[in-house]
Amino acid sequence: MLRIISLNLNGIRSAWSKNVEPWLAAQQADIVCFQELKAQAADLSPDMLAPQGMHAFYHCAEKKGYSGVGIWTRAAPRGVIEGFDGGEFDAEGRYLRVDFGNLSVISLYLPSGSSSPERQEAKFRFLDVFLPQMQALRAEGREIVLCGDWNIAHREIDLKNWKSNQKNSGFLPEERAWLTRVFDELGWVDVYRRLYPEQGEAAYTWWSNRGQAWAKNVGWRIDYQIATPGIAATARQGSVYKEQRFSDHAPLVVDYDYRITDNAI
C-alpha cells in the first residue's frame, strides 16, 4: 500500500503548535504533501527539516510569511524539482516535485483570488500557464499524483452554499471549466471523487474562519489528489481527517494499492 497525505498547513509553525507532528507520525504515510508553509528555510525547525524516518524537501516563497510547499517522503526520491516555469509563480513557491522510479508526486498550491481583483487576475494567469504544464506531465508517460490546495470547488456537490458562491473566487464558471478540461480533455482523474462519486459534506476540506463555518460544516472541497489514470485506478480508500484541527484545511488521505519500482519508465 502507498499512503499519500495532502495538507494545507496555513502556516507550518502554526500547525506544529496545534500538534500536527505527532498525528503525521502516527499515520505512517509514505508521502506527505504540504501547502502554505508561510515560512522561509531559516524558520524551519530541526524536526521540520529532518522528520524521523522521512526525507523532507521544501520550496519556500521569496516573500516572507507567504505561500510555500513541501514534501516528505519515506523512500529517498531519485530527483527533486522546484518550480515549473521560472516565472512569477515559482517565486511564490507553489510547485515541488519528487521523482521515484515509476512515479512522480507533486505538491501544488494554486493562488487564491478571494483577497482582491488583482489576485484573481493572478489566479487566471496561473491557470493559463499551468494547463500546458498538466498536458506536458501527461505526455511524460509516468504515473503522477498532484496533491494540493487547488482553490477551486469543481461541482455543486463540492461546497455547501453553491448558489450564493457562483460569482465568488473558487467557484467561478471559468475556474470550474478549467478543472473540467483537466479531467475531460487531458485525462487526469480526481481520485477522491472517483472513490466517492456522491459524497457531499463529508468530502469538504476547507472552512472559512468567519462565522460558524466549521461548527455548521459550511465547507468547500478544494483540496485534491489528481492523478494519472493508472495509479488513480489503484486507489482503495480515502478520508478527510476532522477529529483534530491543525489548520483551516483538513488532511486528505488516500491509500493506493501501488508499489514504487526502481526502474524508470
Summary of the structure (lengths in Angstrom):
residues: 265
radius of gyration: 17.1
end to end distance: 20.4
largest distance: 51.3
contacts: 867
relative contact order: 0.17
helix: 28%
strand: 26%
